[in-house]
């Protein structure tokens, strides 16, 4: 019996390298846990062609919406770790939902091997036409001086937009009133109508209101200024370095996937993102191309998860 076990282990050691070398032998399915047409799906279609050319196989996009992305995320977590099923998901599914939902079936740090952080959409601090402040510091002072009189909105509880607003409220003694909306367009309409006074959208979703003079940008909640807004300071430059947030997209594989497959996929993602035309298209989509390595992505996810956990716990935030 012992001899047969040793022989089996020896056999497995000989075929494991071949498994990685033969991959990919068929198309790879990428689950996006939101409805068709999400920004993540669009970005994947942008970076996929050069990756498919290098790998010799297609990426098949499979949208699986529901439960704030938890349904599609759980499906990938249950998939075989063979390099043929991948997850492309945003901030919520890697760093927020695990702290927001008590019955989460998936711990992303136990369930996935991150491949790359593809891109990030920094948020911007905007105020509506009924708020006369010109700087983020002035806004903070104004909120503190008027507790309970200003509202902030979001496109949904637990979104980065919501949690950034919640953080600002916590910074000012919980002085803001939260008003949730079903999506970004109604939130921006409410801002322009002065139903809410503060919001943290992405530039792409707020550009119309800004150009119309119905929203004023005070800061960018990122480490660097946006090229599209060269005169707008970062939150750190504006005196609130803790107000740092964005909506980013990470691609990962089920835990236990061969490390060589993970590294190869990460290499191809970064290769695609090095193409100036692809980078330009991602910027046009309101995102900043990133391309972190697997190890860098893991470190980033852990830091983001810890930060959002603190916001959720301090605010007693619960899903709608």
C-alpha positions in Angstrom: 0.0 0.0 0.0 2.8 2.4 1.0 4.6 1.6 -2.2 1.5 2.4 -4.3 1.1 5.8 -2.6 4.7 6.7 -3.2 4.3 5.7 -6.9 1.2 7.8 -7.2 2.9 10.9 -5.7 5.8 10.4 -8.1 3.4 10.2 -11.0 1.6 13.4 -9.9 4.9 15.2 -9.7 5.7 14.3 -13.2 2.4 15.4 -14.7 1.9 18.7 -12.8 4.5 20.5 -14.8 2.8 19.3 -18.0 -0.6 20.5 -16.8 0.7 24.1 -16.6 2.7 23.8 -19.9 -0.4 22.5 -21.8 -2.6 25.4 -20.5 -4.6 26.9 -22.0 -6.0 24.1 -24.2 -9.5 25.6 -24.5 -11.2 29.0 -24.0 -11.2 30.6 -20.6 -14.4 31.7 -18.9 -14.3 35.1 -17.1 -17.2 35.7 -14.7 -18.2 39.3 -14.2 -20.7 39.3 -11.3 -22.8 42.2 -12.6 -25.2 42.8 -15.5 -24.0 42.9 -19.1 -22.5 46.3 -20.0 -20.7 46.9 -16.7 -17.5 48.9 -16.9 -15.5 45.8 -15.9 -16.9 43.9 -18.9 -16.1 46.7 -21.2 -12.5 46.9 -19.9 -12.1 43.2 -20.3 -13.1 43.4 -24.0 -10.5 46.1 -24.4 -7.6 44.2 -23.0 -8.7 40.7 -24.2 -7.5 40.7 -27.8 -3.8 41.0 -27.2 -4.0 38.5 -24.4 -5.9 36.0 -26.6 -3.3 36.5 -29.3 -0.5 35.6 -26.8 -2.3 32.7 -25.2 -3.9 31.2 -28.3 -7.3 30.9 -26.7 -10.4 33.1 -26.3 -11.8 34.7 -23.1 -15.5 34.0 -22.8 -17.3 36.6 -20.7 -20.1 35.3 -18.5 -22.1 37.9 -16.6 -23.7 36.6 -13.4 -25.5 39.5 -11.6 -27.2 39.4 -8.2 -26.7 40.1 -4.5 -24.2 42.9 -5.0 -22.0 40.6 -7.0 -21.9 37.8 -4.4 -23.7 35.3 -6.7 -21.1 35.3 -9.4 -18.2 35.6 -7.0 -19.4 32.5 -5.1 -19.7 30.6 -8.4 -16.0 31.2 -9.2 -15.0 30.3 -5.7 -16.5 26.8 -6.2 -14.9 26.3 -9.7 -12.0 24.0 -10.3 -8.6 25.7 -9.9 -7.5 24.8 -13.4 -7.0 28.2 -15.0 -10.2 28.0 -17.1 -12.6 29.9 -14.8 -11.6 33.4 -13.6 -13.3 36.3 -11.8 -13.3 39.9 -12.7 -14.9 42.0 -10.0 -14.7 45.4 -8.4 -14.0 46.8 -4.9 -17.1 45.5 -3.3 -16.5 41.8 -3.9 -12.9 41.8 -2.6 -12.8 44.4 0.1 -16.3 45.4 1.2 -19.0 42.8 1.1 -17.2 40.4 3.5 -17.7 43.1 6.1 -21.1 44.2 5.1 -23.0 40.8 4.8 -23.2 38.6 7.8 -24.0 35.5 5.7 -21.2 35.8 3.2 -20.4 32.4 1.9 -17.1 33.5 0.4 -14.0 34.9 2.1 -12.1 36.4 -0.9 -8.7 36.0 0.8 -9.3 32.2 1.2 -11.2 31.7 -2.0 -9.0 33.4 -4.7 -5.5 33.8 -6.0 -5.4 37.4 -7.3 -3.9 37.8 -10.8 -3.8 41.6 -11.3 -5.5 44.8 -10.4 -6.4 46.1 -13.9 -7.6 49.7 -13.3 -9.0 52.1 -10.8 -11.6 54.9 -11.1 -10.7 57.5 -8.5 -13.7 59.2 -6.9 -14.1 63.0 -6.7 -15.6 65.0 -3.9 -18.3 67.2 -5.4 -20.9 69.6 -4.0 -24.2 70.7 -5.5 -25.2 74.3 -6.5 -26.6 75.0 -3.0 -23.2 74.7 -1.3 -20.9 77.7 -1.7 -17.7 76.3 -0.4 -14.6 76.3 -2.7 -12.3 73.8 -1.0 -12.5 70.4 0.8 -11.3 72.0 4.0 -14.1 74.6 3.8 -16.6 71.7 3.2 -15.4 69.9 6.3 -15.7 73.1 8.4 -19.1 73.8 6.9 -20.4 70.2 7.7 -19.1 70.5 11.3 -20.8 73.8 11.7 -24.1 72.5 10.4 -24.6 69.0 11.8 -27.6 67.1 10.3 -28.3 69.8 7.7 -26.4 68.4 4.8 -27.1 65.2 2.9 -24.8 62.9 1.0 -25.9 60.4 -1.5 -24.7 57.1 -3.1 -25.8 54.8 -5.9 -26.2 52.0 -3.3 -25.3 51.0 0.2 -21.8 49.5 0.5 -20.5 51.1 -2.7 -17.2 52.9 -2.6 -19.2 56.1 -3.2 -21.3 55.4 -0.1 -18.4 54.4 2.1 -16.4 57.5 1.2 -19.3 59.7 2.1 -19.7 57.7 5.3 -16.0 58.3 6.1 -16.4 62.0 5.6 -19.4 61.9 7.9 -17.3 60.1 10.5 -14.5 62.6 10.1 -17.0 65.4 10.9 -18.7 63.8 14.0 -21.3 61.9 12.0 -22.8 65.2 10.9 -23.9 64.2 7.4 -27.3 62.5 6.6 -27.1 59.5 4.2 -29.6 59.2 1.3 -29.3 56.1 -0.8 -30.3 56.0 -4.5 -30.7 53.2 -7.0 -27.9 54.0 -9.3 -25.6 56.9 -10.0 -27.8 58.9 -12.5 -30.6 59.5 -9.9 -27.9 60.4 -7.3 -26.5 63.0 -9.6 -29.9 64.3 -10.5 -30.5 64.7 -6.7 -27.2 66.6 -6.3 -28.1 69.0 -9.1 -31.5 69.5 -7.6 -30.0 70.2 -4.2 -31.8 67.3 -2.6 -28.3 66.1 -1.5 -25.4 68.5 -1.1 -22.4 66.1 -1.2 -21.4 63.1 -3.3 -18.3 61.0 -4.4 -18.9 59.9 -8.0 -16.3 59.0 -10.5 -15.4 61.7 -13.0 -17.0 59.9 -15.9 -20.4 59.8 -14.2 -20.2 63.4 -13.0 -18.7 65.2 -16.0 -22.1 66.3 -17.4 -23.1 68.0 -14.2 -19.7 69.6 -13.8 -19.8 71.0 -17.3 -23.3 72.3 -16.8 -22.2 74.2 -13.6 -24.5 72.1 -11.4 -21.7 70.4 -9.5 -18.3 71.7 -8.2 -15.3 69.4 -7.8 -13.3 70.0 -4.6 -10.8 67.2 -4.5 -9.8 63.9 -6.1 -9.7 61.0 -3.6 -6.6 59.5 -5.1 -2.8 59.6 -4.6 -2.3 61.6 -7.7 -4.2 64.3 -9.5 -6.3 63.4 -12.5 -4.9 64.6 -15.9 -8.4 65.7 -16.8 -8.5 67.9 -13.6 -5.0 69.2 -13.3 -6.0 72.1 -11.0 -8.0 70.0 -8.6 -6.0 68.8 -5.6 -5.9 65.4 -4.2 -7.6 64.8 -0.8 -4.2 64.7 0.8 -3.2 68.0 -0.7 -6.5 69.4 0.4 -5.8 68.4 4.0 -7.7 65.1 4.3 -5.3 62.3 3.5 -7.5 59.7 5.0 -10.2 60.4 2.4 -8.8 58.0 -0.1 -11.0 55.8 -2.2 -11.8 54.5 -5.7 -13.6 51.8 -7.5 -11.1 49.3 -8.9 -11.3 46.0 -10.8 -9.2 42.9 -10.0 -9.0 39.7 -11.9 -8.4 36.5 -10.0 -8.5 32.7 -10.1 -9.9 30.1 -7.7 -7.5 29.4 -4.8 -5.1 26.6 -5.6 -4.6 27.5 -9.3 -1.1 26.6 -10.5 1.2 29.6 -9.6 2.6 29.5 -13.1 -0.8 30.1 -14.6 -1.5 33.0 -12.3 1.9 34.5 -13.1 1.4 34.0 -16.9 -2.0 35.6 -16.8 -0.6 38.5 -14.8 2.2 39.0 -17.3 -0.3 39.1 -20.2 -2.6 41.6 -18.3 0.4 43.9 -17.8 1.5 43.4 -21.4 -1.9 44.5 -22.6 -2.0 47.5 -20.3 1.4 48.6 -21.7 -0.2 49.3 -25.1 -0.7 53.1 -25.4 -3.9 52.6 -27.4 -5.4 50.3 -24.7 -4.3 52.7 -21.9 -5.9 55.6 -23.8 -9.2 53.6 -24.1 -9.2 52.8 -20.4 -8.7 56.4 -19.5 -11.6 57.3 -21.8 -13.7 55.0 -19.7 -12.9 57.1 -16.7 -10.3 54.7 -15.2 -6.5 54.8 -14.5 -4.7 51.7 -15.9 -2.7 50.0 -13.1 -1.5 46.4 -13.7 -0.3 45.3 -10.3 1.5 42.0 -10.0 -0.2 39.1 -8.1 1.9 39.9 -5.0 1.2 43.6 -5.2 -2.5 42.9 -5.8 -2.7 40.8 -2.6 -1.0 43.5 -0.5 -3.4 46.1 -2.0 -6.5 44.1 -1.3 -5.5 43.5 2.3 -5.0 47.2 2.9 -8.2 48.1 1.2 -10.2 45.4 3.1 -8.9 46.7 6.5 -9.7 50.3 5.6 -13.3 49.5 4.5 -13.8 47.2 7.5 -13.1 50.1 9.8 -15.6 52.4 8.0 -18.3 49.8 8.0 -17.8 48.9 11.7 -17.6 52.5 12.9 -20.7 53.5 11.0 -22.7 50.3 11.8 -23.4 50.1 8.1 -25.7 47.3 7.0 -26.9 46.2 3.5 -30.2 47.5 2.3 
